[in-house]
Amino acid sequence: MKRSEVDRNKLSPMMRQYLEIKDKYEDTIIFFRLGDFYEMFFEDAITVSHELELTLTGRNAGLDERVPMCGVPFKAYEGYLDKLIDKGYKVAIVEQLEDPKTTKDMVKRDVIQVVTKGTRLDSSIDAKDNNFIASIYDFEYCYTLAYSDISTGEVYVLLENNNQDALLRDILRHNFSEIIVNKKLDREFINLLRTNYHFNVTIYDEILDDDDYSYVYKKLKDIREITGVKHLLAYLTNTKKGDLHHLQEAKLESLKNHLLIDNNTKRNLELTETVRLRERTYSLLWLLDKNKTAMGSRLLKQNIESPLTNKKEIEKRYDFVDKLRVEFILRDDLKNNLNEVYDLERLASRITYGNLNAKDLLQLKNSL
């Protein structure tokens, strides 16, 4: 049974409420909170039961036959959610917005957040790697590439000439978890990203018109860069539906001071993963990564993938290394102290957004 086939006038009030929400999120699986379970209906139920190997059942909804249904426990939904996200699905979490004891009518429900591969804030993402989501805004004569890791608050932006090969090179160089594009972008290029490179690509045209996040782009001088960042922010705020003021000021990505390494070179040199198994173990990053914090591991990966070319900056970095090599007591003290520091960037993100737990607070306390 499909949603399009049912007579909505015959449906129960709860199922009509579900369909009204689903109509707004056509390309998203709805986790609909009912008591101690998140339940899925119609096509969502069939898809989820197949992907997660759950039992497909039915639910009475006022029709002659039961509508397809499957569900997952509220207290253990994260594991099921992670599997769906890893498979490339988007999931909208629908919660009760009022206490059933205080209302005689149907309990109000709505989407409190949409979880996608590039907008995760939970602890399931790789602590030693960034989780970047990118916006490609096509102006028809050039592109703006804006990207952010909302789990750390980093935001970057760069302008690209009207050259799809160069744009593809930069997309592959960053290996984004998710990409949003405006509808002007060439459909063949979108299909190339989806089919050949297996990126999650969403066509999205909205631009943020709220000044609440103007601090993110206020120092940018080019209107094209600002538009690209506002395009990304519109998607993030609409998806997460929470406080994202941990996002930092957007930085212009400078290509002049770094060596540009294409994806094939990076793979063949096994800089961050091996060629055969595509694993971190036995790569150059694995060999060098003796960092005591996840923040350090992410920074090291960025430096390996984008080596410095500025002689002054290289020599400055050498001075740092030499200082720690010679003053071994200072080095050991620093290592011991850093060993007690947790991932402050991601802790700050979860605190701002409001999805922290007691463990996060204890980690923040110990780090400080």
Secondary structure by P-SEA (a helix, b strand, c coil): ccccccccccccaaaaaaaaaaaacccccccccccccccccaaaaaaaaaaaccccccccccccccccbbbbbcccaaaaaaaaaaabbbbbbbbbcccccccccccbbbbcccccccccccccccccccbbbbbbbbcccbbbbbbbccccbbbbbbcccccaaaaaaaaaaacccbbbbcccccaaaaaaaaccccccccccccccccccccccccccccaaaaaaaaaaaaaaaaaccccccccccccccccccbbbbcaaaaaaaccccccccccccccccccccccccaaaaaaaaaaaacccccaaaaaaaaaaaaaaaaaaaaaaaaaaaaaaccaaaaaaaaaaaccccaaaaaaaaaac
